[in-house]
């Protein structure tokens, strides 16, 4: 197994772009179902997402530690920092 996928005895969701997108879409749907993830780019230590609603766009950068803190998001354990950043990005739309 590639070492970057295995961190602290579990899989790293940071290295799974699809899982990160599902996490963000889950948070977005709780806040405003009209917002969508238009683009997602993985950087070395973060993801840059472009959110859109109708004709407006907003970019947000999510850091590795914020994403990793939400590794159990399917159980409802999501970092408040992550929620706050996404909520602020949506409010700009």
DRENTORKOL-3810 file (N, C-alpha, C; in nm, 4 decimals):
REM DRENTORKOL-3810
@n.u->0.0840; n.v->-0.1171; n.w->0.0000; ca.u->0.0000; ca.v->0.0000; ca.w->0.0000; c.u->0.0890; c.v->0.1242; c.w->0.0000
@n.u->0.0522; n.v->0.2248; n.w->-0.0743; ca.u->0.1281; ca.v->0.3480; ca.w->-0.0802; c.u->0.1216; c.v->0.4147; c.w->0.0569
@n.u->0.2370; n.v->0.4580; n.w->0.1063; ca.u->0.2451; ca.v->0.5098; ca.w->0.2424; c.u->0.1601; c.v->0.6348; c.w->0.2636
@n.u->0.1455; n.v->0.7227; n.w->0.1623; ca.u->0.0680; ca.v->0.8448; ca.w->0.1799; c.u->-0.0798; c.v->0.8155; c.w->0.2047
@n.u->-0.1278; n.v->0.6987; n.w->0.1655; ca.u->-0.2665; ca.v->0.6617; ca.w->0.1894; c.u->-0.2893; c.v->0.6133; c.w->0.3323
@n.u->-0.1843; n.v->0.5714; n.w->0.3995; ca.u->-0.1977; ca.v->0.5127; ca.w->0.5315; c.u->-0.1387; c.v->0.6075; c.w->0.6348
@n.u->-0.2249; n.v->0.6633; n.w->0.7180; ca.u->-0.1789; ca.v->0.7608; ca.w->0.8161; c.u->-0.2470; c.v->0.7323; c.w->0.9489
@n.u->-0.1688; n.v->0.7217; n.w->1.0534; ca.u->-0.2213; ca.v->0.6976; ca.w->1.1875; c.u->-0.3091; c.v->0.5725; c.w->1.1943
@n.u->-0.2716; n.v->0.4677; n.w->1.1217; ca.u->-0.3441; ca.v->0.3426; ca.w->1.1282; c.u->-0.4736; c.v->0.3393; c.w->1.0493
@n.u->-0.4970; n.v->0.4367; n.w->0.9639; ca.u->-0.6198; ca.v->0.4394; ca.w->0.8841; c.u->-0.5893; c.v->0.4997; c.w->0.7475
@n.u->-0.6838; n.v->0.4844; n.w->0.6579; ca.u->-0.6692; ca.v->0.5422; ca.w->0.5251; c.u->-0.6797; c.v->0.6944; c.w->0.5346
@n.u->-0.6034; n.v->0.7643; n.w->0.4552; ca.u->-0.6083; ca.v->0.9098; ca.w->0.4509; c.u->-0.7105; c.v->0.9521; c.w->0.3460
@n.u->-0.8139; n.v->1.0238; n.w->0.3879; ca.u->-0.9129; ca.v->1.0678; ca.w->0.2888; c.u->-0.8586; c.v->1.1816; c.w->0.2045
@n.u->-0.7547; n.v->1.2496; n.w->0.2512; ca.u->-0.6966; ca.v->1.3591; ca.w->0.1735; c.u->-0.6490; c.v->1.3101; c.w->0.0372
@n.u->-0.5989; n.v->1.1891; n.w->0.0311; ca.u->-0.5457; ca.v->1.1339; ca.w->-0.0929; c.u->-0.6530; c.v->1.0745; c.w->-0.1832
@n.u->-0.7776; n.v->1.0771; n.w->-0.1396; ca.u->-0.8887; ca.v->1.0254; ca.w->-0.2196; c.u->-0.9766; c.v->1.1433; c.w->-0.2630
@n.u->-0.9504; n.v->1.1936; n.w->-0.3829; ca.u->-1.0193; ca.v->1.3125; ca.w->-0.4336; c.u->-1.1708; c.v->1.2950; c.w->-0.4359
@n.u->-1.2177; n.v->1.1767; n.w->-0.4698; ca.u->-1.3608; ca.v->1.1500; ca.w->-0.4735; c.u->-1.4250; c.v->1.1567; c.w->-0.3365
@n.u->-1.3545; n.v->1.1072; n.w->-0.2358; ca.u->-1.4057; ca.v->1.1102; ca.w->-0.0988; c.u->-1.4115; c.v->1.2535; c.w->-0.0464
@n.u->-1.3109; n.v->1.3337; n.w->-0.0787; ca.u->-1.3109; ca.v->1.4743; ca.w->-0.0378; c.u->-1.4276; c.v->1.5474; c.w->-0.1030
@n.u->-1.4510; n.v->1.5202; n.w->-0.2304; ca.u->-1.5624; ca.v->1.5853; ca.w->-0.2997; c.u->-1.6967; c.v->1.5456; c.w->-0.2367
@n.u->-1.7136; n.v->1.4191; n.w->-0.2033; ca.u->-1.8382; ca.v->1.3745; ca.w->-0.1393; c.u->-1.8568; c.v->1.4399; c.w->-0.0019
@n.u->-1.7474; n.v->1.4534; n.w->0.0734; ca.u->-1.7521; ca.v->1.5204; ca.w->0.2031; c.u->-1.7999; c.v->1.6647; c.w->0.1875
@n.u->-1.7391; n.v->1.7376; n.w->0.0951; ca.u->-1.7747; ca.v->1.8781; ca.w->0.0728; c.u->-1.9181; c.v->1.8902; c.w->0.0215
@n.u->-1.9577; n.v->1.8041; n.w->-0.0701; ca.u->-2.0951; ca.v->1.8084; ca.w->-0.1216; c.u->-2.1963; c.v->1.7804; c.w->-0.0106
@n.u->-2.1625; n.v->1.6925; n.w->0.0813; ca.u->-2.2500; ca.v->1.6635; ca.w->0.1944; c.u->-2.2707; c.v->1.7885; c.w->0.2802
@n.u->-2.1632; n.v->1.8587; n.w->0.3101; ca.u->-2.1726; ca.v->1.9812; ca.w->0.3895; c.u->-2.2507; c.v->2.0885; c.w->0.3140
@n.u->-2.2237; n.v->2.1017; n.w->0.1852; ca.u->-2.2928; ca.v->2.2018; ca.w->0.1031; c.u->-2.4425; c.v->2.1750; c.w->0.1022
@n.u->-2.4831; n.v->2.0504; n.w->0.0849; ca.u->-2.6253; ca.v->2.0165; ca.w->0.0794; c.u->-2.6974; c.v->2.0485; c.w->0.2105
@n.u->-2.6264; n.v->2.0412; n.w->0.3223; ca.u->-2.6855; ca.v->2.0789; ca.w->0.4511; c.u->-2.7103; c.v->2.2287; c.w->0.4592
@n.u->-2.6259; n.v->2.3074; n.w->0.3916; ca.u->-2.6332; ca.v->2.4531; ca.w->0.3994; c.u->-2.7225; c.v->2.5108; c.w->0.2900
@n.u->-2.6953; n.v->2.4739; n.w->0.1640; ca.u->-2.7705; ca.v->2.5282; ca.w->0.0496; c.u->-2.7619; c.v->2.4291; c.w->-0.0661
@n.u->-2.8721; n.v->2.3631; n.w->-0.0951; ca.u->-2.8729; ca.v->2.2582; ca.w->-0.1977; c.u->-2.8585; c.v->2.3127; c.w->-0.3402
@n.u->-2.8674; n.v->2.4428; n.w->-0.3588; ca.u->-2.8517; ca.v->2.5012; ca.w->-0.4922; c.u->-2.7054; c.v->2.5211; c.w->-0.5304
@n.u->-2.6151; n.v->2.5085; n.w->-0.4347; ca.u->-2.4723; ca.v->2.5270; ca.w->-0.4586; c.u->-2.4122; c.v->2.3944; c.w->-0.5045
@n.u->-2.3188; n.v->2.4029; n.w->-0.5992; ca.u->-2.2525; ca.v->2.2812; ca.w->-0.6469; c.u->-2.1015; c.v->2.3024; c.w->-0.6538
@n.u->-2.0282; n.v->2.1919; n.w->-0.6532; ca.u->-1.8832; ca.v->2.1951; ca.w->-0.6688; c.u->-1.8568; c.v->2.1904; c.w->-0.8187
@n.u->-1.8059; n.v->2.3002; n.w->-0.8708; ca.u->-1.7807; ca.v->2.3079; ca.w->-1.0144; c.u->-1.6453; c.v->2.2502; c.w->-1.0521
@n.u->-1.5468; n.v->2.2749; n.w->-0.9655; ca.u->-1.4111; ca.v->2.2290; ca.w->-0.9959; c.u->-1.3389; c.v->2.1998; c.w->-0.8654
@n.u->-1.2513; n.v->2.1001; n.w->-0.8679; ca.u->-1.1710; ca.v->2.0655; ca.w->-0.7513; c.u->-1.0288; c.v->2.0359; c.w->-0.7980
@n.u->-0.9326; n.v->2.1045; n.w->-0.7351; ca.u->-0.7911; ca.v->2.0862; ca.w->-0.7693; c.u->-0.7147; c.v->2.0478; c.w->-0.6439
@n.u->-0.6360; n.v->1.9421; n.w->-0.6540; ca.u->-0.5547; ca.v->1.8984; ca.w->-0.5406; c.u->-0.4162; c.v->1.9613; c.w->-0.5515
@n.u->-0.3760; n.v->2.0240; n.w->-0.4431; ca.u->-0.2422; ca.v->2.0817; ca.w->-0.4338; c.u->-0.1608; c.v->1.9899; c.w->-0.3419
@n.u->-0.0401; n.v->2.0300; n.w->-0.3054; ca.u->0.0423; ca.v->1.9476; ca.w->-0.2174; c.u->-0.0201; c.v->1.9269; c.w->-0.0799
@n.u->-0.0702; n.v->2.0341; n.w->-0.0201; ca.u->-0.1222; ca.v->2.0254; ca.w->0.1168; c.u->-0.2646; c.v->2.0772; c.w->0.1301
@n.u->-0.3328; n.v->2.0933; n.w->0.0179; ca.u->-0.4693; ca.v->2.1452; ca.w->0.0241; c.u->-0.5462; c.v->2.1107; c.w->-0.1028
@n.u->-0.6753; n.v->2.1387; n.w->-0.0982; ca.u->-0.7618; ca.v->2.1315; ca.w->-0.2157; c.u->-0.8183; c.v->2.2700; c.w->-0.2385
@n.u->-0.8276; n.v->2.3105; n.w->-0.3636; ca.u->-0.8927; ca.v->2.4357; ca.w->-0.3998; c.u->-1.0191; c.v->2.3978; c.w->-0.4751
@n.u->-1.1333; n.v->2.4423; n.w->-0.4228; ca.u->-1.2624; ca.v->2.4096; ca.w->-0.4828; c.u->-1.3280; c.v->2.5357; c.w->-0.5350
@n.u->-1.3916; n.v->2.5235; n.w->-0.6485; ca.u->-1.4724; ca.v->2.6315; ca.w->-0.7022; c.u->-1.6177; c.v->2.5929; c.w->-0.6827
@n.u->-1.6874; n.v->2.6750; n.w->-0.6045; ca.u->-1.8290; ca.v->2.6526; ca.w->-0.5786; c.u->-1.9093; c.v->2.7461; c.w->-0.6679
@n.u->-2.0259; n.v->2.7011; n.w->-0.7120; ca.u->-2.1085; ca.v->2.7862; ca.w->-0.7966; c.u->-2.2546; c.v->2.7775; c.w->-0.7566
@n.u->-2.3223; n.v->2.8893; n.w->-0.7790; ca.u->-2.4661; ca.v->2.8984; ca.w->-0.7571; c.u->-2.5176; c.v->2.9960; c.w->-0.8611
@n.u->-2.5970; n.v->2.9443; n.w->-0.9527; ca.u->-2.6463; ca.v->3.0214; ca.w->-1.0669; c.u->-2.5266; c.v->3.0750; c.w->-1.1441
@n.u->-2.5078; n.v->3.2053; n.w->-1.1536; ca.u->-2.3964; ca.v->3.2613; ca.w->-1.2312; c.u->-2.2796; c.v->3.3060; c.w->-1.1446
@n.u->-2.2848; n.v->3.2812; n.w->-1.0165; ca.u->-2.1797; ca.v->3.3268; ca.w->-0.9256; c.u->-2.0876; c.v->3.2119; c.w->-0.8882
@n.u->-1.9598; n.v->3.2481; n.w->-0.8661; ca.u->-1.8577; ca.v->3.1494; ca.w->-0.8312; c.u->-1.7784; c.v->3.1988; c.w->-0.7112
@n.u->-1.7313; n.v->3.1050; n.w->-0.6321; ca.u->-1.6493; ca.v->3.1364; ca.w->-0.5160; c.u->-1.5466; c.v->3.0253; c.w->-0.4994
@n.u->-1.4227; n.v->3.0638; n.w->-0.4674; ca.u->-1.3184; ca.v->2.9642; ca.w->-0.4444; c.u->-1.2916; c.v->2.9509; c.w->-0.2954
@n.u->-1.2559; n.v->2.8304; n.w->-0.2570; ca.u->-1.2245; ca.v->2.8006; ca.w->-0.1180; c.u->-1.1066; c.v->2.7041; c.w->-0.1157
@n.u->-1.0157; n.v->2.7254; n.w->-0.0211; ca.u->-0.9019; ca.v->2.6352; ca.w->-0.0050; c.u->-0.9174; c.v->2.5610; c.w->0.1265
@n.u->-0.9156; n.v->2.4294; n.w->0.1188; ca.u->-0.9295; ca.v->2.3440; ca.w->0.2360; c.u->-0.7964; c.v->2.2736; c.w->0.2594
@n.u->-0.7441; n.v->2.2875; n.w->0.3799; ca.u->-0.6137; ca.v->2.2311; ca.w->0.4134; c.u->-0.6239; c.v->2.0848; c.w->0.4548
@n.u->-0.5127; n.v->2.0152; n.w->0.4388; ca.u->-0.5047; ca.v->1.8720; ca.w->0.4701; c.u->-0.5561; c.v->1.8415; c.w->0.6112
@n.u->-0.5113; n.v->1.9181; n.w->0.7114; ca.u->-0.5516; ca.v->1.8874; ca.w->0.8492; c.u->-0.7012; c.v->1.9073; c.w->0.8702
@n.u->-0.7635; n.v->2.0037; n.w->0.8021; ca.u->-0.9079; ca.v->2.0241; ca.w->0.8134; c.u->-0.9840; c.v->1.9058; c.w->0.7549
@n.u->-0.9330; n.v->1.8549; n.w->0.6456; ca.u->-0.9958; ca.v->1.7399; ca.w->0.5802; c.u->-0.9747; c.v->1.6143; c.w->0.6636
@n.u->-0.8524; n.v->1.5940; n.w->0.7109; ca.u->-0.8225; ca.v->1.4750; ca.w->0.7917; c.u->-0.8994; c.v->1.4752; c.w->0.9236
@n.u->-0.9261; n.v->1.5934; n.w->0.9804; ca.u->-1.0044; ca.v->1.6009; ca.w->1.1032; c.u->-1.1480; c.v->1.5537; c.w->1.0815
@n.u->-1.1898; n.v->1.5459; n.w->0.9566; ca.u->-1.3256; ca.v->1.5036; ca.w->0.9222; c.u->-1.3282; c.v->1.3646; c.w->0.8608
@n.u->-1.2272; n.v->1.2824; n.w->0.8902; ca.u->-1.2179; ca.v->1.1502; ca.w->0.8263; c.u->-1.3362; c.v->1.0598; c.w->0.8596
@n.u->-1.4074; n.v->1.0881; n.w->0.9681; ca.u->-1.5251; ca.v->1.0079; ca.w->1.0021; c.u->-1.6539; c.v->1.0845; c.w->0.9708
@n.u->-1.6520; n.v->1.1575; n.w->0.8607; ca.u->-1.7661; ca.v->1.2416; ca.w->0.8240; c.u->-1.8924; c.v->1.1605; c.w->0.8000
@n.u->-1.8796; n.v->1.0381; n.w->0.7579; ca.u->-1.9984; ca.v->0.9543; ca.w->0.7343; c.u->-2.0707; c.v->0.9207; c.w->0.8654
@n.u->-1.9993; n.v->0.9321; n.w->0.9769; ca.u->-2.0599; ca.v->0.9107; ca.w->1.1086; c.u->-2.1077; c.v->1.0433; c.w->1.1691
@n.u->-2.0962; n.v->1.1524; n.w->1.0922; ca.u->-2.1404; ca.v->1.2832; ca.w->1.1391; c.u->-2.0329; c.v->1.3640; c.w->1.2095
@n.u->-1.9095; n.v->1.3149; n.w->1.2095; ca.u->-1.7991; ca.v->1.3854; ca.w->1.2753; c.u->-1.7258; c.v->1.4685; c.w->1.1714
@n.u->-1.7582; n.v->1.5978; n.w->1.1684; ca.u->-1.7009; ca.v->1.6888; ca.w->1.0695; c.u->-1.6400; c.v->1.8082; c.w->1.1430
@n.u->-1.5211; n.v->1.8462; n.w->1.1018; ca.u->-1.4498; ca.v->1.9584; ca.w->1.1616; c.u->-1.5324; c.v->2.0869; c.w->1.1515
@n.u->-1.5456; n.v->2.1572; n.w->1.2639; ca.u->-1.6196; ca.v->2.2843; ca.w->1.2633; c.u->-1.5479; c.v->2.3885; c.w->1.1778
@n.u->-1.4161; n.v->2.3833; n.w->1.1741; ca.u->-1.3395; ca.v->2.4755; ca.w->1.0903; c.u->-1.3768; c.v->2.4559; c.w->0.9438
@n.u->-1.3882; n.v->2.3310; n.w->0.9030; ca.u->-1.4256; ca.v->2.2986; ca.w->0.7656; c.u->-1.5664; c.v->2.3491; c.w->0.7344
@n.u->-1.6596; n.v->2.3232; n.w->0.8240; ca.u->-1.7973; ca.v->2.3715; ca.w->0.8053; c.u->-1.8004; c.v->2.5240; c.w->0.7937
@n.u->-1.7262; n.v->2.5908; n.w->0.8808; ca.u->-1.7250; ca.v->2.7365; ca.w->0.8822; c.u->-1.6698; c.v->2.7928; c.w->0.7517
@n.u->-1.5595; n.v->2.7355; n.w->0.7030; ca.u->-1.5002; ca.v->2.7830; ca.w->0.5783; c.u->-1.5966; c.v->2.7653; c.w->0.4604
@n.u->-1.6632; n.v->2.6518; n.w->0.4563; ca.u->-1.7576; ca.v->2.6259; ca.w->0.3476; c.u->-1.8781; c.v->2.7178; c.w->0.3600
@n.u->-1.9276; n.v->2.7375; n.w->0.4811; ca.u->-2.0410; ca.v->2.8279; ca.w->0.5044; c.u->-2.0062; c.v->2.9700; c.w->0.4590
@n.u->-1.8852; n.v->3.0176; n.w->0.4899; ca.u->-1.8421; ca.v->3.1514; ca.w->0.4504; c.u->-1.8306; c.v->3.1633; c.w->0.2983
@n.u->-1.7800; n.v->3.0592; n.w->0.2336; ca.u->-1.7680; ca.v->3.0613; ca.w->0.0873; c.u->-1.9057; c.v->3.0653; c.w->0.0220
@n.u->-2.0002; n.v->2.9924; n.w->0.0786; ca.u->-2.1366; ca.v->2.9912; ca.w->0.0247; c.u->-2.2038; c.v->3.1268; c.w->0.0444
@n.u->-2.1750; n.v->3.1914; n.w->0.1567; ca.u->-2.2366; ca.v->3.3222; ca.w->0.1825; c.u->-2.1893; c.v->3.4289; c.w->0.0840
@n.u->-2.0746; n.v->3.4069; n.w->0.0192; ca.u->-2.0237; ca.v->3.5010; ca.w->-0.0804; c.u->-2.0925; c.v->3.4871; c.w->-0.2151
@n.u->-2.1687; n.v->3.3792; n.w->-0.2318; ca.u->-2.2350; ca.v->3.3550; ca.w->-0.3600; c.u->-2.3631; c.v->3.4351; c.w->-0.3729
END
